[in-house]
Amino acid sequence: MCLSIPVRIESIEGSEAVVSINGAAYKAGIHLIDNPQVGDYVLLHAGFAIQKISDHEARETLELIKQMKSPF
């Protein structure tokens, strides 16, 4: 099973972006999505942004991931 995580685009340079999640920053390829913009939320998989998602969907998914990490 593959897992992608929601991240926020912080900056863009060419076909790469700096994305963030929970204060950590990563480089990601963004050439697979149309018209990426700073501030967009995208799904990150294997170092590539594969789909744009809404702010609401990103926050909801991040909350579910946070709950999965907690045993209670």
N, CA, C, O and CB atoms as a CASP TS submission, in Angstrom:
PFRMAT TS
TARGET T0000
AUTHOR 0000-0000-0000
METHOD Language model
MODEL 1
PARENT N/A
ATOM      1  N   MET     1       0.841  -1.173   0.000  1.00  0.00           N
ATOM      2  CA  MET     1       0.000   0.000   0.000  1.00  0.00           C
ATOM      3  C   MET     1       0.888   1.239   0.000  1.00  0.00           C
ATOM      4  O   MET     1       1.882   1.300   0.725  1.00  0.00           O
ATOM      5  CB  MET     1      -0.958  -0.004   1.214  1.00  0.00           C
ATOM      6  N   CYS     2       0.534   2.202  -0.798  1.00  0.00           N
ATOM      7  CA  CYS     2       1.271   3.464  -0.876  1.00  0.00           C
ATOM      8  C   CYS     2       0.575   4.513  -0.017  1.00  0.00           C
ATOM      9  O   CYS     2      -0.643   4.490   0.162  1.00  0.00           O
ATOM     10  CB  CYS     2       1.387   3.951  -2.347  1.00  0.00           C
ATOM     11  N   LEU     3       1.365   5.416   0.499  1.00  0.00           N
ATOM     12  CA  LEU     3       0.828   6.472   1.346  1.00  0.00           C
ATOM     13  C   LEU     3       1.334   7.813   0.846  1.00  0.00           C
ATOM     14  O   LEU     3       2.525   7.977   0.580  1.00  0.00           O
ATOM     15  CB  LEU     3       1.218   6.253   2.829  1.00  0.00           C
ATOM     16  N   SER     4       0.442   8.754   0.721  1.00  0.00           N
ATOM     17  CA  SER     4       0.838  10.129   0.414  1.00  0.00           C
ATOM     18  C   SER     4       0.384  10.997   1.579  1.00  0.00           C
ATOM     19  O   SER     4      -0.599  10.695   2.254  1.00  0.00           O
ATOM     20  CB  SER     4       0.219  10.629  -0.954  1.00  0.00           C
ATOM     21  N   ILE     5       1.118  12.079   1.798  1.00  0.00           N
ATOM     22  CA  ILE     5       0.790  12.957   2.915  1.00  0.00           C
ATOM     23  C   ILE     5       0.566  14.378   2.413  1.00  0.00           C
ATOM     24  O   ILE     5       1.213  14.810   1.459  1.00  0.00           O
ATOM     25  CB  ILE     5       1.905  12.930   3.979  1.00  0.00           C
ATOM     26  N   PRO     6      -0.344  15.102   3.049  1.00  0.00           N
ATOM     27  CA  PRO     6      -0.571  16.490   2.646  1.00  0.00           C
ATOM     28  C   PRO     6       0.547  17.393   3.157  1.00  0.00           C
ATOM     29  O   PRO     6       0.938  17.331   4.323  1.00  0.00           O
ATOM     30  CB  PRO     6      -1.930  16.985   3.166  1.00  0.00           C
ATOM     31  N   VAL     7       1.044  18.226   2.264  1.00  0.00           N
ATOM     32  CA  VAL     7       2.083  19.199   2.598  1.00  0.00           C
ATOM     33  C   VAL     7       1.712  20.528   1.966  1.00  0.00           C
ATOM     34  O   VAL     7       0.916  20.578   1.029  1.00  0.00           O
ATOM     35  CB  VAL     7       3.492  18.724   2.114  1.00  0.00           C
ATOM     36  N   ARG     8       2.289  21.603   2.480  1.00  0.00           N
ATOM     37  CA  ARG     8       2.021  22.955   1.964  1.00  0.00           C
ATOM     38  C   ARG     8       3.226  23.436   1.176  1.00  0.00           C
ATOM     39  O   ARG     8       4.361  23.303   1.633  1.00  0.00           O
ATOM     40  CB  ARG     8       1.694  23.947   3.121  1.00  0.00           C
ATOM     41  N   ILE     9       2.991  23.994  -0.002  1.00  0.00           N
ATOM     42  CA  ILE     9       4.075  24.550  -0.804  1.00  0.00           C
ATOM     43  C   ILE     9       4.500  25.882  -0.188  1.00  0.00           C
ATOM     44  O   ILE     9       3.692  26.799  -0.044  1.00  0.00           O
ATOM     45  CB  ILE     9       3.639  24.734  -2.297  1.00  0.00           C
ATOM     46  N   GLU    10       5.781  25.973   0.174  1.00  0.00           N
ATOM     47  CA  GLU    10       6.327  27.180   0.800  1.00  0.00           C
ATOM     48  C   GLU    10       7.050  28.073  -0.204  1.00  0.00           C
ATOM     49  O   GLU    10       6.987  29.298  -0.108  1.00  0.00           O
ATOM     50  CB  GLU    10       7.277  26.801   1.923  1.00  0.00           C
ATOM     51  N   SER    11       7.735  27.460  -1.164  1.00  0.00           N
ATOM     52  CA  SER    11       8.424  28.221  -2.208  1.00  0.00           C
ATOM     53  C   SER    11       8.576  27.337  -3.437  1.00  0.00           C
ATOM     54  O   SER    11       8.532  26.110  -3.354  1.00  0.00           O
ATOM     55  CB  SER    11       9.817  28.730  -1.715  1.00  0.00           C
ATOM     56  N   ILE    12       8.756  27.990  -4.578  1.00  0.00           N
ATOM     57  CA  ILE    12       8.879  27.276  -5.849  1.00  0.00           C
ATOM     58  C   ILE    12      10.085  27.821  -6.602  1.00  0.00           C
ATOM     59  O   ILE    12      10.293  29.032  -6.689  1.00  0.00           O
ATOM     60  CB  ILE    12       7.581  27.414  -6.705  1.00  0.00           C
ATOM     61  N   GLU    13      10.874  26.894  -7.143  1.00  0.00           N
ATOM     62  CA  GLU    13      11.976  27.263  -8.020  1.00  0.00           C
ATOM     63  C   GLU    13      12.016  26.247  -9.159  1.00  0.00           C
ATOM     64  O   GLU    13      12.450  25.110  -8.979  1.00  0.00           O
ATOM     65  CB  GLU    13      13.344  27.310  -7.241  1.00  0.00           C
ATOM     66  N   GLY    14      11.559  26.673 -10.326  1.00  0.00           N
ATOM     67  CA  GLY    14      11.511  25.773 -11.472  1.00  0.00           C
ATOM     68  C   GLY    14      10.507  24.661 -11.243  1.00  0.00           C
ATOM     69  O   GLY    14       9.342  24.917 -10.939  1.00  0.00           O
ATOM     70  N   SER    15      10.963  23.422 -11.391  1.00  0.00           N
ATOM     71  CA  SER    15      10.066  22.282 -11.217  1.00  0.00           C
ATOM     72  C   SER    15      10.196  21.654  -9.834  1.00  0.00           C
ATOM     73  O   SER    15       9.741  20.532  -9.613  1.00  0.00           O
ATOM     74  CB  SER    15      10.343  21.237 -12.281  1.00  0.00           C
ATOM     75  N   GLU    16      10.821  22.382  -8.897  1.00  0.00           N
ATOM     76  CA  GLU    16      10.932  21.916  -7.519  1.00  0.00           C
ATOM     77  C   GLU    16      10.314  22.921  -6.563  1.00  0.00           C
ATOM     78  O   GLU    16      10.279  24.124  -6.823  1.00  0.00           O
ATOM     79  CB  GLU    16      12.395  21.666  -7.149  1.00  0.00           C
ATOM     80  N   ALA    17       9.834  22.396  -5.462  1.00  0.00           N
ATOM     81  CA  ALA    17       9.267  23.251  -4.422  1.00  0.00           C
ATOM     82  C   ALA    17       9.825  22.832  -3.077  1.00  0.00           C
ATOM     83  O   ALA    17      10.241  21.689  -2.883  1.00  0.00           O
ATOM     84  CB  ALA    17       7.719  23.180  -4.418  1.00  0.00           C
ATOM     85  N   VAL    18       9.827  23.770  -2.162  1.00  0.00           N
ATOM     86  CA  VAL    18      10.049  23.440  -0.758  1.00  0.00           C
ATOM     87  C   VAL    18       8.660  23.312  -0.159  1.00  0.00           C
ATOM     88  O   VAL    18       7.847  24.232  -0.241  1.00  0.00           O
ATOM     89  CB  VAL    18      10.936  24.536  -0.001  1.00  0.00           C
ATOM     90  N   VAL    19       8.397  22.155   0.445  1.00  0.00           N
ATOM     91  CA  VAL    19       7.094  21.896   1.056  1.00  0.00           C
ATOM     92  C   VAL    19       7.302  21.666   2.544  1.00  0.00           C
ATOM     93  O   VAL    19       8.398  21.315   2.980  1.00  0.00           O
ATOM     94  CB  VAL    19       6.386  20.669   0.392  1.00  0.00           C
ATOM     95  N   SER    20       6.237  21.866   3.327  1.00  0.00           N
ATOM     96  CA  SER    20       6.384  21.695   4.773  1.00  0.00           C
ATOM     97  C   SER    20       5.223  20.908   5.359  1.00  0.00           C
ATOM     98  O   SER    20       4.098  20.919   4.860  1.00  0.00           O
ATOM     99  CB  SER    20       6.491  23.051   5.462  1.00  0.00           C
ATOM    100  N   ILE    21       5.562  20.226   6.447  1.00  0.00           N
ATOM    101  CA  ILE    21       4.571  19.535   7.266  1.00  0.00           C
ATOM    102  C   ILE    21       5.091  19.547   8.701  1.00  0.00           C
ATOM    103  O   ILE    21       6.222  19.137   8.961  1.00  0.00           O
ATOM    104  CB  ILE    21       4.311  18.060   6.752  1.00  0.00           C
ATOM    105  N   ASN    22       4.271  20.014   9.616  1.00  0.00           N
ATOM    106  CA  ASN    22       4.620  20.053  11.044  1.00  0.00           C
ATOM    107  C   ASN    22       5.984  20.690  11.304  1.00  0.00           C
ATOM    108  O   ASN    22       6.738  20.218  12.154  1.00  0.00           O
ATOM    109  CB  ASN    22       4.605  18.648  11.616  1.00  0.00           C
ATOM    110  N   GLY    23       6.296  21.742  10.586  1.00  0.00           N
ATOM    111  CA  GLY    23       7.539  22.466  10.812  1.00  0.00           C
ATOM    112  C   GLY    23       8.759  21.911  10.101  1.00  0.00           C
ATOM    113  O   GLY    23       9.820  22.534  10.130  1.00  0.00           O
ATOM    114  N   ALA    24       8.637  20.760   9.468  1.00  0.00           N
ATOM    115  CA  ALA    24       9.754  20.173   8.722  1.00  0.00           C
ATOM    116  C   ALA    24       9.618  20.533   7.247  1.00  0.00           C
ATOM    117  O   ALA    24       8.515  20.532   6.701  1.00  0.00           O
ATOM    118  CB  ALA    24       9.801  18.626   8.909  1.00  0.00           C
ATOM    119  N   ALA    25      10.742  20.839   6.605  1.00  0.00           N
ATOM    120  CA  ALA    25      10.728  21.232   5.197  1.00  0.00           C
ATOM    121  C   ALA    25      11.411  20.163   4.344  1.00  0.00           C
ATOM    122  O   ALA    25      12.395  19.550   4.759  1.00  0.00           O
ATOM    123  CB  ALA    25      11.422  22.602   5.006  1.00  0.00           C
ATOM    124  N   TYR    26      10.873  19.957   3.154  1.00  0.00           N
ATOM    125  CA  TYR    26      11.393  18.968   2.215  1.00  0.00           C
ATOM    126  C   TYR    26      11.363  19.551   0.812  1.00  0.00           C
ATOM    127  O   TYR    26      10.568  20.445   0.523  1.00  0.00           O
ATOM    128  CB  TYR    26      10.578  17.649   2.281  1.00  0.00           C
ATOM    129  N   LYS    27      12.228  19.046  -0.059  1.00  0.00           N
ATOM    130  CA  LYS    27      12.155  19.390  -1.472  1.00  0.00           C
ATOM    131  C   LYS    27      11.252  18.378  -2.158  1.00  0.00           C
ATOM    132  O   LYS    27      11.255  17.193  -1.824  1.00  0.00           O
ATOM    133  CB  LYS    27      13.573  19.417  -2.128  1.00  0.00           C
ATOM    134  N   ALA    28      10.475  18.867  -3.129  1.00  0.00           N
ATOM    135  CA  ALA    28       9.552  17.992  -3.841  1.00  0.00           C
ATOM    136  C   ALA    28       9.483  18.393  -5.306  1.00  0.00           C
ATOM    137  O   ALA    28       9.515  19.576  -5.643  1.00  0.00           O
ATOM    138  CB  ALA    28       8.152  18.038  -3.204  1.00  0.00           C
ATOM    139  N   GLY    29       9.390  17.400  -6.164  1.00  0.00           N
ATOM    140  CA  GLY    29       9.142  17.665  -7.578  1.00  0.00           C
ATOM    141  C   GLY    29       7.688  18.066  -7.753  1.00  0.00           C
ATOM    142  O   GLY    29       6.795  17.444  -7.179  1.00  0.00           O
ATOM    143  N   ILE    30       7.449  19.106  -8.547  1.00  0.00           N
ATOM    144  CA  ILE    30       6.070  19.587  -8.724  1.00  0.00           C
ATOM    145  C   ILE    30       5.621  19.555 -10.180  1.00  0.00           C
ATOM    146  O   ILE    30       4.574  20.108 -10.518  1.00  0.00           O
ATOM    147  CB  ILE    30       5.940  21.002  -8.188  1.00  0.00           C
ATOM    148  N   HIS    31       6.398  18.918 -11.037  1.00  0.00           N
ATOM    149  CA  HIS    31       6.054  18.923 -12.459  1.00  0.00           C
ATOM    150  C   HIS    31       4.865  18.032 -12.805  1.00  0.00           C
ATOM    151  O   HIS    31       4.401  18.060 -13.945  1.00  0.00           O
ATOM    152  CB  HIS    31       7.241  18.491 -13.260  1.00  0.00           C
ATOM    153  N   LEU    32       4.360  17.250 -11.865  1.00  0.00           N
ATOM    154  CA  LEU    32       3.218  16.376 -12.130  1.00  0.00           C
ATOM    155  C   LEU    32       1.867  17.054 -11.895  1.00  0.00           C
ATOM    156  O   LEU    32       0.828  16.484 -12.227  1.00  0.00           O
ATOM    157  CB  LEU    32       3.315  15.148 -11.269  1.00  0.00           C
ATOM    158  N   ILE    33       1.866  18.265 -11.325  1.00  0.00           N
ATOM    159  CA  ILE    33       0.600  18.951 -11.061  1.00  0.00           C
ATOM    160  C   ILE    33       0.514  20.239 -11.875  1.00  0.00           C
ATOM    161  O   ILE    33       1.530  20.848 -12.210  1.00  0.00           O
ATOM    162  CB  ILE    33       0.451  19.258  -9.555  1.00  0.00           C
ATOM    163  N   ASP    34      -0.699  20.635 -12.182  1.00  0.00           N
ATOM    164  CA  ASP    34      -0.935  21.842 -12.969  1.00  0.00           C
ATOM    165  C   ASP    34      -0.905  23.088 -12.099  1.00  0.00           C
ATOM    166  O   ASP    34      -1.543  23.141 -11.048  1.00  0.00           O
ATOM    167  CB  ASP    34      -2.269  21.748 -13.692  1.00  0.00           C
ATOM    168  N   ASN    35      -0.166  24.079 -12.541  1.00  0.00           N
ATOM    169  CA  ASN    35      -0.164  25.415 -11.962  1.00  0.00           C
ATOM    170  C   ASN    35       0.010  25.436 -10.436  1.00  0.00           C
ATOM    171  O   ASN    35      -0.828  26.003  -9.735  1.00  0.00           O
ATOM    172  CB  ASN    35      -1.438  26.105 -12.324  1.00  0.00           C
ATOM    173  N   PRO    36       1.076  24.833  -9.916  1.00  0.00           N
ATOM    174  CA  PRO    36       1.291  24.887  -8.465  1.00  0.00           C
ATOM    175  C   PRO    36       1.606  26.308  -8.017  1.00  0.00           C
ATOM    176  O   PRO    36       2.300  27.046  -8.716  1.00  0.00           O
ATOM    177  CB  PRO    36       2.430  23.939  -8.051  1.00  0.00           C
ATOM    178  N   GLN    37       1.098  26.685  -6.860  1.00  0.00           N
ATOM    179  CA  GLN    37       1.300  28.023  -6.311  1.00  0.00           C
ATOM    180  C   GLN    37       1.743  27.916  -4.854  1.00  0.00           C
ATOM    181  O   GLN    37       1.377  26.973  -4.151  1.00  0.00           O
ATOM    182  CB  GLN    37       0.004  28.871  -6.428  1.00  0.00           C
ATOM    183  N   VAL    38       2.532  28.890  -4.410  1.00  0.00           N
ATOM    184  CA  VAL    38       2.897  28.963  -2.997  1.00  0.00           C
ATOM    185  C   VAL    38       1.610  29.056  -2.181  1.00  0.00           C
ATOM    186  O   VAL    38       0.718  29.841  -2.503  1.00  0.00           O
ATOM    187  CB  VAL    38       3.843  30.187  -2.710  1.00  0.00           C
ATOM    188  N   GLY    39       1.521  28.255  -1.131  1.00  0.00           N
ATOM    189  CA  GLY    39       0.327  28.226  -0.288  1.00  0.00           C
ATOM    190  C   GLY    39      -0.602  27.069  -0.601  1.00  0.00           C
ATOM    191  O   GLY    39      -1.463  26.732   0.212  1.00  0.00           O
ATOM    192  N   ASP    40      -0.442  26.450  -1.774  1.00  0.00           N
ATOM    193  CA  ASP    40      -1.270  25.290  -2.121  1.00  0.00           C
ATOM    194  C   ASP    40      -0.913  24.108  -1.233  1.00  0.00           C
ATOM    195  O   ASP    40       0.233  23.954  -0.812  1.00  0.00           O
ATOM    196  CB  ASP    40      -1.093  24.914  -3.609  1.00  0.00           C
ATOM    197  N   TYR    41      -1.903  23.284  -0.957  1.00  0.00           N
ATOM    198  CA  TYR    41      -1.659  21.992  -0.329  1.00  0.00           C
ATOM    199  C   TYR    41      -1.657  20.944  -1.422  1.00  0.00           C
ATOM    200  O   TYR    41      -2.497  20.959  -2.322  1.00  0.00           O
ATOM    201  CB  TYR    41      -2.728  21.668   0.767  1.00  0.00           C
ATOM    202  N   VAL    42      -0.692  20.026  -1.330  1.00  0.00           N
ATOM    203  CA  VAL    42      -0.570  18.946  -2.302  1.00  0.00           C
ATOM    204  C   VAL    42      -0.320  17.650  -1.551  1.00  0.00           C
ATOM    205  O   VAL    42       0.107  17.651  -0.397  1.00  0.00           O
ATOM    206  CB  VAL    42       0.570  19.228  -3.324  1.00  0.00           C
ATOM    207  N   LEU    43      -0.594  16.544  -2.232  1.00  0.00           N
ATOM    208  CA  LEU    43      -0.249  15.244  -1.676  1.00  0.00           C
ATOM    209  C   LEU    43       1.157  14.898  -2.131  1.00  0.00           C
ATOM    210  O   LEU    43       1.463  14.971  -3.321  1.00  0.00           O
ATOM    211  CB  LEU    43      -1.269  14.145  -2.110  1.00  0.00           C
ATOM    212  N   LEU    44       2.015  14.522  -1.186  1.00  0.00           N
ATOM    213  CA  LEU    44       3.408  14.193  -1.461  1.00  0.00           C
ATOM    214  C   LEU    44       3.587  12.684  -1.383  1.00  0.00           C
ATOM    215  O   LEU    44       3.210  12.051  -0.397  1.00  0.00           O
ATOM    216  CB  LEU    44       4.358  14.914  -0.470  1.00  0.00           C
ATOM    217  N   HIS    45       4.169  12.118  -2.438  1.00  0.00           N
ATOM    218  CA  HIS    45       4.444  10.682  -2.473  1.00  0.00           C
ATOM    219  C   HIS    45       5.797  10.467  -3.142  1.00  0.00           C
ATOM    220  O   HIS    45       6.003  10.896  -4.278  1.00  0.00           O
ATOM    221  CB  HIS    45       3.312   9.904  -3.229  1.00  0.00           C
ATOM    222  N   ALA    46       6.702   9.817  -2.460  1.00  0.00           N
ATOM    223  CA  ALA    46       8.020   9.468  -3.002  1.00  0.00           C
ATOM    224  C   ALA    46       8.757  10.686  -3.555  1.00  0.00           C
ATOM    225  O   ALA    46       9.457  10.591  -4.563  1.00  0.00           O
ATOM    226  CB  ALA    46       7.874   8.420  -4.096  1.00  0.00           C
ATOM    227  N   GLY    47       8.596  11.826  -2.890  1.00  0.00           N
ATOM    228  CA  GLY    47       9.317  13.021  -3.287  1.00  0.00           C
ATOM    229  C   GLY    47       8.667  13.854  -4.367  1.00  0.00           C
ATOM    230  O   GLY    47       9.254  14.823  -4.848  1.00  0.00           O
ATOM    231  N   PHE    48       7.449  13.481  -4.755  1.00  0.00           N
ATOM    232  CA  PHE    48       6.742  14.214  -5.803  1.00  0.00           C
ATOM    233  C   PHE    48       5.357  14.640  -5.331  1.00  0.00           C
ATOM    234  O   PHE    48       4.646  13.877  -4.676  1.00  0.00           O
ATOM    235  CB  PHE    48       6.628  13.359  -7.069  1.00  0.00           C
ATOM    236  N   ALA    49       4.988  15.865  -5.674  1.00  0.00           N
ATOM    237  CA  ALA    49       3.616  16.321  -5.450  1.00  0.00           C
ATOM    238  C   ALA    49       2.770  15.672  -6.537  1.00  0.00           C
ATOM    239  O   ALA    49       3.045  15.841  -7.725  1.00  0.00           O
ATOM    240  CB  ALA    49       3.499  17.909  -5.478  1.00  0.00           C
ATOM    241  N   ILE    50       1.740  14.931  -6.135  1.00  0.00           N
ATOM    242  CA  ILE    50       0.970  14.180  -7.128  1.00  0.00           C
ATOM    243  C   ILE    50      -0.446  14.701  -7.333  1.00  0.00           C
ATOM    244  O   ILE    50      -1.106  14.326  -8.303  1.00  0.00           O
ATOM    245  CB  ILE    50       0.908  12.744  -6.728  1.00  0.00           C
ATOM    246  N   GLN    51      -0.925  15.564  -6.432  1.00  0.00           N
ATOM    247  CA  GLN    51      -2.292  16.075  -6.568  1.00  0.00           C
ATOM    248  C   GLN    51      -2.482  17.271  -5.652  1.00  0.00           C
ATOM    249  O   GLN    51      -1.997  17.275  -4.521  1.00  0.00           O
ATOM    250  CB  GLN    51      -3.332  14.974  -6.243  1.00  0.00           C
ATOM    251  N   LYS    52      -3.192  18.294  -6.140  1.00  0.00           N
ATOM    252  CA  LYS    52      -3.591  19.405  -5.272  1.00  0.00           C
ATOM    253  C   LYS    52      -4.795  18.972  -4.456  1.00  0.00           C
ATOM    254  O   LYS    52      -5.633  18.201  -4.924  1.00  0.00           O
ATOM    255  CB  LYS    52      -3.914  20.689  -6.101  1.00  0.00           C
ATOM    256  N   ILE    53      -4.875  19.481  -3.217  1.00  0.00           N
ATOM    257  CA  ILE    53      -6.047  19.243  -2.383  1.00  0.00           C
ATOM    258  C   ILE    53      -6.426  20.556  -1.706  1.00  0.00           C
ATOM    259  O   ILE    53      -5.627  21.491  -1.641  1.00  0.00           O
ATOM    260  CB  ILE    53      -5.777  18.119  -1.325  1.00  0.00           C
ATOM    261  N   SER    54      -7.650  20.609  -1.207  1.00  0.00           N
ATOM    262  CA  SER    54      -8.126  21.826  -0.544  1.00  0.00           C
ATOM    263  C   SER    54      -7.496  21.963   0.842  1.00  0.00           C
ATOM    264  O   SER    54      -7.024  20.985   1.422  1.00  0.00           O
ATOM    265  CB  SER    54      -9.667  21.815  -0.432  1.00  0.00           C
ATOM    266  N   ASP    55      -7.497  23.180   1.358  1.00  0.00           N
ATOM    267  CA  ASP    55      -7.012  23.427   2.720  1.00  0.00           C
ATOM    268  C   ASP    55      -7.773  22.561   3.716  1.00  0.00           C
ATOM    269  O   ASP    55      -7.182  21.973   4.621  1.00  0.00           O
ATOM    270  CB  ASP    55      -7.157  24.922   3.091  1.00  0.00           C
ATOM    271  N   HIS    56      -9.089  22.489   3.541  1.00  0.00           N
ATOM    272  CA  HIS    56      -9.936  21.707   4.447  1.00  0.00           C
ATOM    273  C   HIS    56      -9.533  20.233   4.426  1.00  0.00           C
ATOM    274  O   HIS    56      -9.374  19.616   5.480  1.00  0.00           O
ATOM    275  CB  HIS    56     -11.423  21.856   4.060  1.00  0.00           C
ATOM    276  N   GLU    57      -9.369  19.673   3.234  1.00  0.00           N
ATOM    277  CA  GLU    57      -9.003  18.261   3.120  1.00  0.00           C
ATOM    278  C   GLU    57      -7.621  18.009   3.729  1.00  0.00           C
ATOM    279  O   GLU    57      -7.407  16.985   4.378  1.00  0.00           O
ATOM    280  CB  GLU    57      -9.024  17.817   1.642  1.00  0.00           C
ATOM    281  N   ALA    58      -6.690  18.935   3.523  1.00  0.00           N
ATOM    282  CA  ALA    58      -5.345  18.780   4.092  1.00  0.00           C
ATOM    283  C   ALA    58      -5.406  18.769   5.615  1.00  0.00           C
ATOM    284  O   ALA    58      -4.821  17.893   6.252  1.00  0.00           O
ATOM    285  CB  ALA    58      -4.415  19.912   3.606  1.00  0.00           C
ATOM    286  N   ARG    59      -6.103  19.725   6.197  1.00  0.00           N
ATOM    287  CA  ARG    59      -6.190  19.799   7.665  1.00  0.00           C
ATOM    288  C   ARG    59      -6.894  18.573   8.248  1.00  0.00           C
ATOM    289  O   ARG    59      -6.483  18.043   9.281  1.00  0.00           O
ATOM    290  CB  ARG    59      -6.933  21.075   8.090  1.00  0.00           C
ATOM    291  N   GLU    60      -7.948  18.133   7.582  1.00  0.00           N
ATOM    292  CA  GLU    60      -8.686  16.960   8.043  1.00  0.00           C
ATOM    293  C   GLU    60      -7.787  15.716   8.003  1.00  0.00           C
ATOM    294  O   GLU    60      -7.774  14.926   8.947  1.00  0.00           O
ATOM    295  CB  GLU    60      -9.954  16.741   7.175  1.00  0.00           C
ATOM    296  N   THR    61      -7.051  15.548   6.931  1.00  0.00           N
ATOM    297  CA  THR    61      -6.163  14.396   6.792  1.00  0.00           C
ATOM    298  C   THR    61      -5.033  14.445   7.810  1.00  0.00           C
ATOM    299  O   THR    61      -4.696  13.424   8.410  1.00  0.00           O
ATOM    300  CB  THR    61      -5.589  14.333   5.377  1.00  0.00           C
ATOM    301  N   LEU    62      -4.443  15.624   8.012  1.00  0.00           N
ATOM    302  CA  LEU    62      -3.372  15.751   9.003  1.00  0.00           C
ATOM    303  C   LEU    62      -3.874  15.434  10.411  1.00  0.00           C
ATOM    304  O   LEU    62      -3.148  14.845  11.211  1.00  0.00           O
ATOM    305  CB  LEU    62      -2.779  17.163   8.966  1.00  0.00           C
ATOM    306  N   GLU    63      -5.102  15.819  10.713  1.00  0.00           N
ATOM    307  CA  GLU    63      -5.681  15.500  12.019  1.00  0.00           C
ATOM    308  C   GLU    63      -5.863  13.987  12.171  1.00  0.00           C
ATOM    309  O   GLU    63      -5.602  13.443  13.244  1.00  0.00           O
ATOM    310  CB  GLU    63      -7.034  16.224  12.203  1.00  0.00           C
ATOM    311  N   LEU    64      -6.301  13.312  11.126  1.00  0.00           N
ATOM    312  CA  LEU    64      -6.442  11.852  11.178  1.00  0.00           C
ATOM    313  C   LEU    64      -5.091  11.174  11.377  1.00  0.00           C
ATOM    314  O   LEU    64      -4.982  10.221  12.149  1.00  0.00           O
ATOM    315  CB  LEU    64      -7.104  11.332   9.893  1.00  0.00           C
ATOM    316  N   ILE    65      -4.070  11.658  10.692  1.00  0.00           N
ATOM    317  CA  ILE    65      -2.727  11.099  10.857  1.00  0.00           C
ATOM    318  C   ILE    65      -2.257  11.303  12.296  1.00  0.00           C
ATOM    319  O   ILE    65      -1.677  10.398  12.896  1.00  0.00           O
ATOM    320  CB  ILE    65      -1.731  11.751   9.861  1.00  0.00           C
ATOM    321  N   LYS    66      -2.503  12.484  12.845  1.00  0.00           N
ATOM    322  CA  LYS    66      -2.127  12.776  14.233  1.00  0.00           C
ATOM    323  C   LYS    66      -2.821  11.812  15.194  1.00  0.00           C
ATOM    324  O   LYS    66      -2.197  11.323  16.136  1.00  0.00           O
ATOM    325  CB  LYS    66      -2.480  14.235  14.595  1.00  0.00           C
ATOM    326  N   GLN    67      -4.099  11.537  14.966  1.00  0.00           N
ATOM    327  CA  GLN    67      -4.843  10.618  15.824  1.00  0.00           C
ATOM    328  C   GLN    67      -4.308   9.190  15.709  1.00  0.00           C
ATOM    329  O   GLN    67      -4.295   8.456  16.697  1.00  0.00           O
ATOM    330  CB  GLN    67      -6.329  10.649  15.468  1.00  0.00           C
ATOM    331  N   MET    68      -3.868   8.793  14.518  1.00  0.00           N
ATOM    332  CA  MET    68      -3.339   7.438  14.325  1.00  0.00           C
ATOM    333  C   MET    68      -2.036   7.240  15.096  1.00  0.00           C
ATOM    334  O   MET    68      -1.729   6.122  15.509  1.00  0.00           O
ATOM    335  CB  MET    68      -3.112   7.160  12.831  1.00  0.00           C
ATOM    336  N   LYS    69      -1.267   8.312  15.294  1.00  0.00           N
ATOM    337  CA  LYS    69      -0.001   8.223  16.017  1.00  0.00           C
ATOM    338  C   LYS    69      -0.215   8.075  17.517  1.00  0.00           C
ATOM    339  O   LYS    69       0.683   7.616  18.223  1.00  0.00           O
ATOM    340  CB  LYS    69       0.849   9.447  15.737  1.00  0.00           C
ATOM    341  N   SER    70      -1.384   8.455  18.015  1.00  0.00           N
ATOM    342  CA  SER    70      -1.673   8.393  19.441  1.00  0.00           C
ATOM    343  C   SER    70      -2.384   7.084  19.770  1.00  0.00           C
ATOM    344  O   SER    70      -3.331   6.714  19.076  1.00  0.00           O
ATOM    345  CB  SER    70      -2.528   9.601  19.878  1.00  0.00           C
ATOM    346  N   PRO    71      -1.949   6.373  20.813  1.00  0.00           N
ATOM    347  CA  PRO    71      -2.621   5.127  21.165  1.00  0.00           C
ATOM    348  C   PRO    71      -4.014   5.344  21.760  1.00  0.00           C
ATOM    349  O   PRO    71      -4.810   4.407  21.821  1.00  0.00           O
ATOM    350  CB  PRO    71      -1.772   4.354  22.140  1.00  0.00           C
ATOM    351  N   PHE    72      -4.317   6.573  22.200  1.00  0.00           N
ATOM    352  CA  PHE    72      -5.634   6.839  22.797  1.00  0.00           C
ATOM    353  C   PHE    72      -6.208   8.120  22.274  1.00  0.00           C
ATOM    354  O   PHE    72      -7.310   8.507  22.663  1.00  0.00           O
ATOM    355  CB  PHE    72      -5.545   6.898  24.313  1.00  0.00           C
TER
END
